[in-house]
Amino acid sequence: MADDDYVYDDVTGEWRPASEIAAEAAAGQVVRDSAGTVLADGDQVTLIKDLKVKGTSTVLKQGTVIRSIRLTADPAEVDCRHDAVKGLVLRTEFLRKR
């Protein structure tokens, strides 16, 4: 949307710039690890607990470093890859930013 576009906000009952509404929506979704540190795409994280991977016999041990995470639409989950498991989704409550 261009900066000239205005959108009617039902909550406030006003016409507001679309860029302002988009900025609020982006800022509203902050992903945090178990310690409350903000996570971003590409961060490295460490597991704080041994985790059994569903569908496999693999166990990811505490202290395992996961590199290059990707944020998802759900702020409680991150996408990542590990040598043992591809296409892994981890809950942020079990991660600590490195």
C-alpha positions in Angstrom: 0.0 0.0 0.0 1.2 3.5 -0.7 1.6 6.2 2.0 -1.4 8.0 0.5 -3.8 5.1 1.3 -6.0 5.4 4.3 -7.9 2.6 6.0 -10.9 2.8 8.3 -10.0 1.5 11.8 -13.0 0.0 13.4 -11.5 0.1 16.9 -10.8 3.9 17.0 -13.5 4.8 14.4 -11.0 6.9 12.4 -9.3 6.9 9.0 -5.6 6.1 9.5 -2.7 5.8 7.1 -2.2 2.3 5.9 1.6 2.4 6.7 0.8 3.3 10.3 -1.5 0.3 10.7 1.1 -2.0 9.0 3.8 -0.8 11.3 1.7 -1.5 14.4 0.9 -5.0 13.1 4.6 -5.8 12.6 5.6 -4.5 16.0 2.9 -6.4 17.7 4.4 -9.8 16.9 7.6 -10.1 18.9 9.2 -13.5 19.3 11.0 -14.1 22.6 13.1 -17.0 23.9 12.7 -18.7 27.3 14.7 -15.9 29.0 12.7 -13.1 27.3 15.3 -12.1 24.7 14.0 -11.0 21.4 14.7 -13.5 18.5 15.1 -12.6 14.9 15.6 -14.6 11.6 19.1 -16.1 11.4 19.8 -16.1 15.1 21.6 -19.0 16.8 19.9 -20.6 19.8 20.7 -23.3 22.4 18.4 -25.9 23.7 17.7 -25.7 27.4 16.2 -29.1 27.8 16.5 -32.6 26.2 13.9 -32.9 23.5 12.5 -36.1 21.9 11.7 -35.5 18.2 8.3 -36.8 17.3 8.2 -39.4 14.5 11.9 -40.4 15.0 14.0 -42.0 17.7 16.2 -38.9 17.8 16.8 -37.0 21.0 18.2 -33.5 20.8 20.4 -32.9 23.9 20.5 -29.9 26.2 23.1 -27.4 25.0 22.7 -28.3 21.3 23.3 -25.3 19.2 20.8 -24.6 16.4 22.0 -22.1 13.8 20.0 -19.9 11.4 16.5 -20.1 12.8 13.5 -18.7 10.8 10.5 -17.1 12.5 7.0 -18.4 11.7 3.6 -16.8 11.9 3.2 -18.3 15.4 5.3 -16.4 17.9 5.7 -19.5 20.0 7.5 -21.6 17.3 10.6 -21.3 15.1 11.6 -23.2 12.0 15.1 -24.6 11.9 17.3 -27.4 10.6 19.6 -29.8 12.5 22.1 -32.3 11.1 19.9 -35.2 12.5 16.5 -33.7 11.6 15.5 -31.6 8.6 12.4 -29.4 8.7 12.4 -29.1 12.5 9.9 -26.8 14.3 10.8 -25.9 17.9 8.9 -24.1 20.6 10.6 -21.0 21.9 10.0 -22.0 25.5 12.9 -24.5 25.1 15.4 -22.1 23.4 17.9 -19.6 24.7 19.5 -17.1 22.4 23.3 -17.6 22.0 
